[in-house]
Amino acid sequence: MPDMSASASLAMTHLVPFAAEVDEDKVTPGVLGFIVFAVMALAVWALMKSMNKQMGRIDFKEAPDPEKSPDAAKEAARGAAKGSAQE
């Protein structure tokens, strides 16, 4: 099996001229930064879509205020009794 350290050092000597062209005062995220950002954006989009679907499934019916009308208190009590009977 060939010596891997020799081929690694040979590859590094070929890459050194490319590294000299990079401005050390300039920092850019590069392709990897874009890919990470795009994956995070897609994950947030998928989570928001899922949350929107789950929120749509919620059947929220507000109980009437018993202080406003006496009939509302009776209906609220009847609804609570009916809800507990179904469980």
KAUR-V91887 format. One record per residue. N is the residue number from 1. RES is the residue in one small letter. OMEGA is omega in degrees with one decimal (* if undefined). Layout:
BEGIN
n=N res=RES omega=OMEGA
n=N res=RES omega=OMEGA
END
This chain:
BEGIN
n=1 res=m omega=-176.8
n=2 res=p omega=-179.7
n=3 res=d omega=-175.9
n=4 res=m omega=-179.5
n=5 res=s omega=178.8
n=6 res=a omega=-179.9
n=7 res=s omega=177.1
n=8 res=a omega=179.1
n=9 res=s omega=176.5
n=10 res=l omega=178.2
n=11 res=a omega=179.7
n=12 res=m omega=179.2
n=13 res=t omega=176.8
n=14 res=h omega=-178.7
n=15 res=l omega=-178.3
n=16 res=v omega=178.1
n=17 res=p omega=177.9
n=18 res=f omega=179.4
n=19 res=a omega=179.7
n=20 res=a omega=-179.0
n=21 res=e omega=-178.0
n=22 res=v omega=177.3
n=23 res=d omega=-176.2
n=24 res=e omega=178.8
n=25 res=d omega=-177.6
n=26 res=k omega=-179.9
n=27 res=v omega=178.2
n=28 res=t omega=-179.6
n=29 res=p omega=178.9
n=30 res=g omega=-177.0
n=31 res=v omega=-179.9
n=32 res=l omega=177.0
n=33 res=g omega=178.1
n=34 res=f omega=-179.3
n=35 res=i omega=179.2
n=36 res=v omega=178.9
n=37 res=f omega=-179.6
n=38 res=a omega=178.8
n=39 res=v omega=178.6
n=40 res=m omega=178.8
n=41 res=a omega=177.9
n=42 res=l omega=178.3
n=43 res=a omega=178.7
n=44 res=v omega=178.8
n=45 res=w omega=-179.3
n=46 res=a omega=178.3
n=47 res=l omega=179.0
n=48 res=m omega=178.3
n=49 res=k omega=178.2
n=50 res=s omega=-179.9
n=51 res=m omega=179.1
n=52 res=n omega=178.7
n=53 res=k omega=179.7
n=54 res=q omega=179.1
n=55 res=m omega=177.5
n=56 res=g omega=-179.5
n=57 res=r omega=-177.5
n=58 res=i omega=178.4
n=59 res=d omega=-175.6
n=60 res=f omega=175.2
n=61 res=k omega=-178.0
n=62 res=e omega=178.1
n=63 res=a omega=178.7
n=64 res=p omega=-179.0
n=65 res=d omega=-177.7
n=66 res=p omega=-179.6
n=67 res=e omega=-176.6
n=68 res=k omega=179.5
n=69 res=s omega=-179.7
n=70 res=p omega=178.9
n=71 res=d omega=-179.6
n=72 res=a omega=178.7
n=73 res=a omega=179.4
n=74 res=k omega=179.6
n=75 res=e omega=179.1
n=76 res=a omega=178.8
n=77 res=a omega=178.9
n=78 res=r omega=179.4
n=79 res=g omega=178.2
n=80 res=a omega=179.2
n=81 res=a omega=-180.0
n=82 res=k omega=179.6
n=83 res=g omega=179.7
n=84 res=s omega=179.4
n=85 res=a omega=-178.8
n=86 res=q omega=-178.4
n=87 res=e omega=*
END
